[in-house]
Amino acid sequence: MTRLNRAVAVGERDGPGAGLAEVEAVDGLSGYPLWHAARAELLHRLGRAEEAVAAYRSALALGANQAQRRHLEAGAAEAARDVAVSSAGAEELSSRG
């Protein structure tokens, strides 16, 4: 747990790429919803919305209290919108070409 907190702090200090590397280096927390939530937030900040949606869903599947669930659901919805916008933009570009 302390390593996860440190990894999140690294993400705030050094950017989401550094934070994600630290989070993914933490072993033994794949059954912990906040590990997935931290990954989701960092992935979303990196613009990796599809992966973020999957990580938010993993966190939700592992259980959360009502406030955490609302936060995770909102994050997943925002990331899903980003995926849809990205897909729509790619389709528009391909139809022009």
C-alpha positions as CSV (number, residue, x, y, z in Angstrom):
1,M,0.0,0.0,0.0
2,T,2.8,2.4,0.8
3,R,4.4,1.7,-2.6
4,L,1.1,2.5,-4.3
5,N,0.8,5.8,-2.5
6,R,4.4,6.6,-3.5
7,A,3.7,5.7,-7.1
8,V,0.7,8.0,-7.2
9,A,2.9,10.8,-5.7
10,V,5.5,10.2,-8.4
11,G,2.7,10.6,-11.0
12,E,1.8,14.0,-9.5
13,R,5.4,15.1,-9.3
14,D,7.0,13.6,-12.4
15,G,4.0,13.1,-14.7
16,P,1.6,10.3,-15.5
17,G,4.1,8.3,-17.4
18,A,6.5,8.0,-14.5
19,G,3.6,7.4,-12.1
20,L,2.2,4.6,-14.3
21,A,5.6,2.9,-14.5
22,E,5.8,3.0,-10.7
23,V,2.2,1.7,-10.2
24,E,2.8,-1.2,-12.6
25,A,6.0,-2.1,-10.7
26,V,4.0,-2.6,-7.5
27,D,3.5,-6.4,-7.1
28,G,0.7,-8.1,-5.3
29,L,-2.1,-5.5,-5.6
30,S,-3.9,-6.7,-8.7
31,G,-6.8,-7.7,-6.5
32,Y,-7.0,-4.3,-4.9
33,P,-9.4,-1.9,-6.6
34,L,-7.4,1.2,-5.8
35,W,-4.4,-0.2,-7.7
36,H,-6.7,-0.4,-10.8
37,A,-8.1,3.0,-10.1
38,A,-4.7,4.6,-9.9
39,R,-3.7,2.9,-13.2
40,A,-6.9,4.1,-14.8
41,E,-6.3,7.7,-13.8
42,L,-2.8,7.7,-15.0
43,L,-3.7,6.0,-18.3
44,H,-6.4,8.5,-18.9
45,R,-4.0,11.4,-18.3
46,L,-1.7,9.8,-20.8
47,G,-4.5,9.8,-23.4
48,R,-4.7,6.0,-23.4
49,A,-8.5,6.1,-22.9
50,E,-9.4,2.6,-24.0
51,E,-6.9,1.1,-21.5
52,A,-8.2,3.6,-18.9
53,V,-11.8,2.4,-19.4
54,A,-10.7,-1.2,-18.9
55,A,-8.8,-0.3,-15.7
56,Y,-11.8,1.7,-14.3
57,R,-14.0,-1.4,-15.0
58,S,-11.5,-3.7,-13.2
59,A,-11.6,-1.4,-10.2
60,L,-15.4,-1.3,-10.2
61,A,-15.6,-5.1,-10.5
62,L,-13.4,-5.5,-7.4
63,G,-15.8,-3.5,-5.3
64,A,-15.9,0.0,-4.0
65,N,-17.9,2.1,-1.5
66,Q,-20.6,4.4,-2.9
67,A,-18.3,7.5,-3.2
68,Q,-15.5,5.5,-4.8
69,R,-18.0,3.9,-7.2
70,R,-19.4,7.3,-8.3
71,H,-15.8,8.6,-8.9
72,L,-14.8,5.4,-10.8
73,E,-18.0,5.4,-12.9
74,A,-17.5,9.1,-13.8
75,G,-13.9,8.5,-14.8
76,A,-14.9,5.5,-16.9
77,A,-17.6,7.5,-18.6
78,E,-15.2,10.4,-19.4
79,A,-12.6,8.0,-20.7
80,A,-15.3,6.2,-22.8
81,R,-16.3,9.6,-24.3
82,D,-12.7,10.2,-25.2
83,V,-12.6,6.9,-27.0
84,A,-15.7,7.7,-28.9
85,V,-14.4,11.2,-29.9
86,S,-11.1,9.7,-30.9
87,S,-12.8,7.0,-33.0
88,A,-15.1,9.5,-34.6
89,G,-12.1,11.7,-35.5
90,A,-10.3,8.8,-37.0
91,E,-13.3,7.8,-39.0
92,E,-13.7,11.3,-40.3
93,L,-10.0,11.5,-41.4
94,S,-10.2,8.1,-43.1
95,S,-13.3,9.2,-45.0
96,R,-11.5,12.3,-46.3
97,G,-8.5,10.4,-47.5
